[in-house]
Amino acid sequence: QPFAIDRSYRINHSSVEEPLQALISWITSQLQSSGSSSLSLVTPTLTGLMSCPEARMAFANSGGIGYLSRHLRNGTKGTKNS
């Protein structure tokens, strides 16, 4: 059967660790930028990654939560007086 599923195939999690760290590093570097466009640039990627517990931990460990909260705080300052 050419289309049979090989149940013995397992994902090597160490093979995705390096690309995941690189992606998290890119996201945090974008969030370190003060421009609001950086937030809109990383939001779709970040949304997708947050369903993975390992990605959430890597993001938190890289300081990403602080960078994200800074953007959210700065983004709401201008709308309070409107």
C-alpha positions in Angstrom: 0.0 0.0 0.0 1.8 3.2 -1.2 -0.4 5.4 1.0 -0.3 3.5 4.2 0.6 5.6 7.3 3.8 4.6 9.0 2.9 4.7 12.7 6.6 4.2 13.7 7.5 7.6 12.5 8.1 10.0 15.4 8.9 13.7 15.4 12.3 14.5 16.8 11.5 17.4 19.0 15.1 18.5 19.1 14.9 19.0 15.3 12.4 21.8 15.8 14.0 23.4 18.9 16.5 25.5 16.9 14.1 26.9 14.3 11.6 27.6 17.1 14.2 29.5 19.1 15.1 31.4 15.9 11.5 32.4 15.3 11.0 33.4 19.0 14.2 35.5 18.7 12.9 37.2 15.6 9.6 37.9 17.3 11.2 39.4 20.4 13.6 41.5 18.3 10.6 42.9 16.4 8.8 43.6 19.7 11.8 45.4 21.0 11.4 47.9 18.2 9.3 51.0 19.2 7.3 51.0 16.0 3.6 50.0 16.1 4.0 48.3 12.8 6.3 45.6 14.5 3.3 44.5 16.6 1.1 44.0 13.6 3.9 42.2 11.9 4.4 39.6 14.6 0.8 39.2 15.9 -0.3 36.5 13.4 2.9 34.4 14.0 2.6 34.9 17.7 -1.0 33.9 17.7 -0.2 30.6 16.0 2.7 29.8 18.2 0.8 30.3 21.5 -1.1 27.0 21.0 2.2 25.2 21.6 3.3 25.0 25.3 7.0 24.9 24.3 6.6 28.0 22.2 4.8 29.8 25.1 7.7 28.9 27.5 10.3 30.0 25.0 8.5 33.3 24.4 8.2 33.9 28.2 11.8 32.9 28.9 13.1 35.3 26.2 11.4 38.3 27.8 8.7 38.5 25.1 5.8 39.0 27.6 7.4 42.3 28.8 8.0 43.5 25.3 4.5 42.7 24.3 3.0 44.3 27.3 5.0 47.5 26.6 3.5 47.7 23.1 0.0 47.1 24.5 0.4 49.8 27.2 1.9 52.3 24.7 -0.8 51.5 22.2 -3.6 52.3 24.6 -2.2 55.6 25.9 -3.4 57.6 22.9 -6.9 56.3 23.0 -7.7 57.1 26.7 -8.3 60.8 26.0 -10.2 60.3 22.8 
